[in-house]
Amino acid sequence: MPTEPDRWLSFRRDMPAAERLAYFDHAAVAPLPRSTAAAVIEWANSASADGVTDWPRWRQEVEAARRLGAELLSADADEIALIHNTTEGVNLVAEGFPWRPGDNVVVPACEFPSNLYPWQNLAARGVEARLVPAENERLDRLADACDERTRIVAASWVGYATGWRNDPRELAEVAHRRGALLFLDAIQGLGVFPLDVEAAGVDFLAADGHKVAVTHRGSGAP
């Protein structure tokens, strides 16, 4: 059985950037692993040489990726949508939710713009985005901002600016206590920390492949 140091060495060997750079994590775009670059090149060569005739094989690869995403989240494969990025996932939920005038969404004010602007853009539909000043994502302040017209609480798993890590289960409890749903921006945490979306009560989730793009529709979502 490979030891934990062996696994890290194997991972490091798959990162060409590490051969000449001391690449520090800065919570943005990571360098490509060899395996990822090889897959992209393989697809490009296939598209160039075979056109769409090889489409069935790549369709199978897409479904394999969907299943891997489901395993990562402890979800079902049919709950996973492969999308372009986290921002698209936020917008799909914000624009696709069945809002009614007078509804509101509660969001920490310190969220990354991708998890702020889509909710604020709902003002034209009569939906209030309640931005909560929250030092280290104070859950009591988020809870106080919720009322009977709160439909979604949208928050990051890990804050992009501070690195503060929320407990998804506690965020879900805040939302569900008011009859609302939880949207979790998981970009900074997914793949690093384990997450069972069913056990945690996460209703919607978006993340990206350059830090892992998936969305989750929980069983309680309309």
N, C-alpha and C positions, 0 to 999 in steps of 0.2 A: 504493500500500500504506500502511495506517495505521501510524504509528510507535508505539513503546511509550508515549510521553507521551500520544498521542492515545487509545490504548486506556484508559489510566488516567483521562483526562478523561471519556471516554464512560462508564466505570464509575461515576465520581463523580457524573455527572449523573443516573444511575439510582438514586442514594441520596438521597431527600428530606431525611433527617436531616442530611446534610452542608450543607444550605443555611443552617441556623441553629445547628448544633452542631459543636463540634470533637470528633468521636466517636472516642475512643481505643480501640484493640483491648484488651479485657480478658479474652479467652478464654472468654466466656460467650455470651449470646444477642445476635445482631447485629440491627440494625434491618432491616426488610423493604425490598428494592429495589422500585422502581416495577413492574418486570416481574412480580415475585412477587405483589405486592398485586393487580395487574391480573388475574393468573391465578386467584387465590382469589376475587375478586369475580365473574369470569366464571363460575366453577363454581357459586357461590352463586346467581347470577341464573338459570343454566340449571336448577339443582335446583328453584328456586322456580317458574319459568315452565313447565318441561317435565317435571318429575318424573323418573321412570326411563326415559322414552322416549328420552332422549339418552344413555343408558348406553353404547351401542356406541362413540360418539365419545370418551367419557372413558376407556373401556377402551383405546382406541388411544393416548391421551395417557399412560396408565400404562405401556404397553409402550415408548413413546418414551422415557420417563424411565428405564426399566430399561436400554435400550440406551445412553443417555447415561452411566448409572452404570458400565456395562461399559467404555465407552470411557475413563472417568476412571481405571479400575483396570487397563486393558489385560487385561480378563477377557472371558469369553463371557457373553452376556445371560442364558443359562439358569443361570448361577452367581450371579445377583443376586436377592435378595429385598428388596422394599420393605417396610419395617417402621416402627414408630412412632418409635423413638429408639435410641440406642446401648445403653442399659440393656437394652432388650428383646433386642437382638442378643446381648449377653453372656449373658443368661438362656437364650435359645434354645440356645446351644451348651452351656452348663453343664448344663442339665436334659435336653438331648437326646442327650448323648454316652453311649456304651455303657460306663459305668464298671463296674469290679469292685471289691469290697471289698479294701482294701490299696493301691489306686491313689493317686497324688498329683498335684497340680497346683502348679506353681512360679510364684509371683507376687511382684514387687517390693512391699515393704511400703508404699511411698510412692504406690501407685496410688490413683486416685479411687475413692471407695466403690462406684461402679457396677461397677468391675472388681475388687472385693475380696469384697463380701458374697455374690454368687452362688456363688463358689468355696468360701467358708467354709461356706455353707449345705449343701454336699455332705457335711459330717461325718456327718449322719444316715444316709448311704448308705455309710459306711465309707471315704470318700475324704478324704485329708489335704490341706489347703491350706497349702503351705509358703511363708510370708511371709519374703522375703529382705531384710534391711536392705541397701540398695544406694545408696551415694552416687553420684549421677549414673548410676544404672542400671548398676552395675559388672557387666559380662557374665561375668567370671570367677566372681563370687559366685553368679550365677544358674546357671552351669554346674555349680558345686560342689554346689548343692542338688539337682540332678537325679540320678536313679538309674534302674535298670531298670524301676521301677514308675511313673515319671513319664509321664503320658499327654499333658499339655498344659503349655506355658509360655505364660502370659498376661501381656502387657505393653503399655504405651502406646507409640505412635510418638513422641509428644511429651508430656513430663510436664506435668500441669496446674498443679502448684505451682512447679516450677523452670524450666520451659521447655526442659529438656534433651531433645534430639532423638536418639533411637536410630536406628541403621541397621537397617531391617527384615530385610535380608539376613543381617546378623550375628545378630540375634535368632533367625531361622530356623535358622541353622547350630547355635546352642546347643541348640535343641530337637531338631533332626533327628539330631544327633550321638548322642543318647540314645534315638533311636527315637520321640520324642514329636512332637507337632504344635504349631504356633505359632498362638495367638490374638492378633491385633493390634487394640488399641483405637486407631483412627485419627482420632478426633474432632478433635484439635488440629492435624493435619497435612494431612488429605485436602483437596484443592482448592488448597492452597498449594504443596505440594511434589509433584513427579511420583512415581507409584508404579506399577510393573508387578508385580502380585501373583504372576504365574507365574514371572518371572525372579527375584524376591526369595524365592520359596519360602513365601509366606504361605498358611497353610491355612484360617484363618478370619479375618474382619475385620468390624468394626462401626464405623459412623460415623453422623453425623446431619446433617440438612439445614440446621439453623440455624447451623452454624459453618464438610451433605452427609450419609437413613438407608439404608444398604445393608449386606448381609452377603455374604461370599464363602465358598464351599465349595471348597477346593482339591482337586485330583485325588487327593491322598494321604489325604484325610479318610475315615474309615470311614462 
